[in-house]
Amino acid sequence: INATWGLGEAVVGGQVTPDTLVMDKESGRVLSRETADKEVMTVYTDDGTGERPVPEARRRQPVLDDEAAAELARYGARIEDHYDSPQDVEWALADGEFFMVQARPITNLPPPPPEDALWEPPFPGSAWWRRQVVENMPEPLSPLFDELYLREGLELSIDALMAIFGLTYIRVEDFIDRPIFATVNGYAYLRADYKLRWSAVPKILRVTVDEFRMLFGEKTAAYWRELALPSYLTKVERWKAVEPGTAPDEQLLAGVRELALEDAGYWFACAVMIARAKVTDALLGRFLTTAAPRRGLTSGMFLRGFPSPTVDAETELEVLAGKVRGSEKLRTLVAVTPAADLPEVLQGTPTGRDWLAAFARYLDRYGHQVYNLDFVAPTQADDPLPVLLSLKAIVGQPEGDPRARQRAIVAERDTRVEETARSFDPLRRRLFHLLLGWAQRFGPDREQALFYMGAGWPTLRRLALELGRRLVDGGSLRTAEDVFFLETPEIEAAIAARATGQIKSELARQARERRELREARKRLHPPPVVPPDHKLRFGPFDMSPWETQRRNEPAGAVLRGFAVSPGQVTAPASVIRSPADFLQMEPGTILVCSTTTPAWTPLFSQARGLVTDVGGILAHGSIVAREYGIPAVLGTGIATTRIGSGQTILVDGDAGTVTLLDGTDEADAERSSPQPVARSFPSAKTVALSSLAAGAMVVAAAWWRNRRQS
């Protein structure tokens, strides 16, 4: 049910964000409620109808209470039964009485998920998991991205990386079969059936030592900073200088291919930086749980407050919001204008044009940030609507100072470091400072490197969409975006047909079918491992701790995930499944989503906490949550399917738990309630082995440092 004040035209025309209620047809119970900030309403005027601002006292007031919503739901169910099909019903409420104004069949419902979807490995006997780069691909892949990035770019790049770092004495195939990346029901997966043959053990030991030296040597940072990043950005600038409208078809396709392959190659430069951060973070985390097992210390408490592009972007966005607050005219325009109409409306005033110029500079610096690594999805520069929606929310909040907040986080972090160090004996204190130094040195590099992922996507999309428009004119495609649903040989065939005045009409049909299949697959929920019951191992070693999703039961009031940002908060949830839902983010709520990428960052200023299906201690969401000082639990696996918008939840960023406080069956709550804090402590054997390993790391580090100095 959508509901707003005034007449219904404001809802139909998209001028207002209405309240949204989800009802249970049988019982009439409200399952979830999103009360929107209803800025405008349509009212009768002398000339017909017009838009007026909603009085401040009513903007966040629910239009329907539970009793009225239940009555309206009964009307809707009766109308649906009468026509024997889903109906779009327009209604009105006047003087306490409902009126059903119009009903028409719903023809644009999203396709149902494929009934024959099985989560089986693409190759018999293989195993797969959703880790590393595929965490940035939350939706089914488009065919062109699947071909260029997953099947071609990443496979080539891993070989190139091993050659650059001198690991030519071992082949990837010695410990894992190819292909390394594949899709299951359209979702990207990384291969996980590792081989440990005794004949390969000497090579594996050697490569482990070499990789350790590589990770902590200066060559790693130099490779990223002086080679991989400049090379990638140079190619982006070269293709940005190409005028799409005058470039030949073949050149447009060449640009799409090169930029896709270059970004895939850049990923492995990022992967090396991520590995350094992950290893040092894991060492610090293991030390804290073994040296102080009952103090609830996590590595994330000590990895906060560092400079990052995320904070830079937030600071610039706050400056833009400040410009709006400082102008009464701008403030009024932004308040009453739907976000989608802001660019056109602001273009009509001098102050608005100045502000749009500043906003364009912001997008030029940060607009390449992706909502989804698949280039079928628009970037912030392509679709700034989610940024504008967040900006409207920021303008309505008290003025913030991201730099001041960061300074406060740094002070809190440093105080915790001092207190923790004082609590240890001299040997443990020295070990703590060593491991902390490593983690704080290498951790911030991760966000710096990942900031440039997708840097070529705005240019790639301009080239691809220009080519798509030409193929539409040639009759081989129906829409320009269909080009993302073809593969290179098919695009080449369409280009050749266009050159000779022929039409490849079957390509339009194939693109449409693939697009429809992708839309249907979006409603699937990919498991963290395929096959789902597979136990990940590398020889005798259990690999399951490296999964990015906990395995929670489908019932129960407590979800367990990874504790990534400390603190506890109780608040309603805002479940955001894609950028299209950004306008549903209510300030002061807990953001619940599948995963986050850099383009999701504007939502964090409105959030009091974060919960995701996928992610771990070094996921983008965990790092940003720590910088914003909000509790976060990542990797629950099923949060977006168990939690509804408006439902009150408790996020414990220390214990790694999310408790559903309403909307949960009493039996589920009873089963889950006896465990208020779910923190497991390592066994004596684990403590001993971990301490021994950490000690060995210290000795090795000291030896390596002395060796380099001598």
HELIX and SHEET records of a PDB file:
HELIX    1   1 GLU A    9  VAL A   12  1                                   4    
HELIX    2   2 GLU A   56  ARG A   59  1                                   4    
HELIX    3   3 ASP A   66  TYR A   83  1                                  18    
HELIX    4   4 GLN A  132  ASN A  136  5                                   5    
HELIX    5   5 PRO A  143  PHE A  145  1                                   3    
HELIX    6   6 ASP A  146  GLY A  153  3                                   8    
HELIX    7   7 LEU A  154  ILE A  164  1                                  11    
HELIX    8   8 VAL A  172  ASP A  174  5                                   3    
HELIX    9   9 TRP A  198  ALA A  200  5                                   3    
HELIX   10  10 VAL A  201  PHE A  216  1                                  16    
HELIX   11  11 GLU A  218  ALA A  222  1                                   5    
HELIX   12  12 TYR A  223  ALA A  228  3                                   6    
HELIX   13  13 LEU A  229  LYS A  240  1                                  12    
HELIX   14  14 ASP A  249  ALA A  291  1                                  43    
HELIX   15  15 SER A  299  PHE A  302  5                                   4    
HELIX   16  16 PRO A  309  ARG A  325  1                                  17    
HELIX   17  17 GLU A  328  VAL A  336  1                                   9    
HELIX   18  18 ALA A  339  ASP A  341  5                                   3    
HELIX   19  19 LEU A  342  LEU A  346  1                                   5    
HELIX   20  20 PRO A  350  TYR A  366  1                                  17    
HELIX   21  21 LEU A  385  VAL A  395  1                                  11    
HELIX   22  22 PRO A  402  ARG A  422  1                                  21    
HELIX   23  23 PRO A  426  LEU A  450  1                                  25    
HELIX   24  24 TRP A  457  ASP A  473  1                                  17    
HELIX   25  25 ALA A  480  PHE A  485  5                                   6    
HELIX   26  26 THR A  488  ALA A  499  1                                  12    
HELIX   27  27 SER A  505  ARG A  521  1                                  17    
HELIX   28  28 SER A  544  TRP A  546  5                                   3    
HELIX   29  29 PRO A  579  GLN A  584  5                                   6    
HELIX   30  30 PRO A  598  GLN A  606  5                                   9    
HELIX   31  31 HIS A  620  TYR A  628  1                                   9    
HELIX   32  32 ALA A  639  ARG A  642  1                                   4    
HELIX   33  33 GLU A  666  SER A  672  1                                   7    
HELIX   34  34 ALA A  684  GLN A  709  1                                  26    
SHEET    1   A 3 ASN A   2  ALA A   3  0                                        
SHEET    2   A 3 ASP A  19  MET A  23 -1                                        
SHEET    3   A 3 VAL A  30  GLU A  34 -1                                        
SHEET    1   B 2 VAL A  40  THR A  45  0                                        
SHEET    2   B 2 GLY A  48  PRO A  53 -1                                        
SHEET    1   C 2 GLN A  87  ALA A  94  0                                        
SHEET    2   C 2 GLU A  97  PRO A 105 -1                                        
SHEET    1   D 4 PHE A 181  VAL A 184  0                                        
SHEET    2   D 4 TYR A 187  ARG A 191 -1                                        
SHEET    3   D 4 TRP A 128  TRP A 129 -1                                        
SHEET    4   D 4 VAL A 529  VAL A 530 -1                                        
SHEET    1   E 2 ARG A 537  PHE A 538  0                                        
SHEET    2   E 2 PHE A 541  ASP A 542 -1                                        
SHEET    1   F 8 VAL A 558  ARG A 560  0                                        
SHEET    2   F 8 THR A 657  LEU A 660 -1                                        
SHEET    3   F 8 THR A 648  ASP A 652 -1                                        
SHEET    4   F 8 GLN A 568  VAL A 575 -1                                        
SHEET    5   F 8 THR A 589  CYS A 593  1                                        
SHEET    6   F 8 ALA A 607  THR A 612  1                                        
SHEET    7   F 8 ALA A 632  LEU A 634  1                                        
SHEET    8   F 8 PHE A 562  SER A 565 -1                                        
END                                                                             
